[in-house]
Amino acid sequence: MKNLAKQIKEIEELNYIPKKDSKLKNKNLEPKENYMKWSIEKLNEEIKGLKKSMNENEETYNFKNAEKDKKKIIQLSKVKDKKNINLTKDKQKEEKKNLKNVEKEELKEFDNKMNEKWDELQYSFDGMKSKLKQLHEEELKKFNEDFEKKYGKIKESKELMASKKELKVYRENKE
């Protein structure tokens, strides 16, 4: 029993100092230590120890110390919750950053693939363009040959020949 009271007193001395404001009716205690620096495991161990101490104090009807333990448990639980929230926020920020990096890499890869595909299509288009041009020239030539076979060579009228001659003279004068 004396050992437990001694442990509680040590915990109180280590973790609490009275506030300087003496006007307060209940002298609130504030932590000496910054619990945010503690690891979650250390906080859990401390809370577990305090719960055990609180239960022992309640069994021995030492309600004053049990109440102090309860307040400290609440305080440490709040600190633990805050740490968990901060850890979760940090993890989410890191995941968001990683997702952005992955997205950037995927966009680069997409751009590269699209550029390659565009080049392929452009090359293919150029090839098809030249093939179509050649095909059209062949068809026109064949059409003209078939037309000449069927109807003979086309004779231009005197008016058309005169117009062509005038056009030629006009072009020469213009230059």
BELDAHU-V829226 format. One record per pair of residues at least 4 apart in sequence whose C-alpha atoms are under 6 Angstrom apart, sorted by the first residue. I is the first residue (numbers start at 1). J is the second residue. D is the distance in Angstrom with one decimal. If there is no record, write none. Layout:
# BELDAHU-V829226
<<I:J:D> <I:J:D>>
This chain:
# BELDAHU-V829226
<<12:16:5.5> <15:31:5.3> <15:32:5.1> <16:29:5.9> <16:30:5.7> <16:31:4.7> <16:32:5.3> <17:29:5.9> <17:30:6.0> <18:29:4.9> <47:73:5.6> <50:54:5.9> <50:69:5.7> <54:66:4.4> <54:69:5.6> <57:62:4.8> <57:66:5.3> <58:62:5.7> <58:63:5.7> <63:67:5.9> <72:76:6.0> <73:77:5.9> <92:96:6.0> <99:103:6.0> <106:110:6.0> <107:111:6.0> <110:114:6.0> <114:118:5.9> <118:122:6.0> <120:124:6.0> <121:125:5.9> <125:129:5.9> <128:132:5.9> <139:143:6.0> <143:147:6.0> <147:151:5.8> <148:152:4.3> <148:153:5.3>>
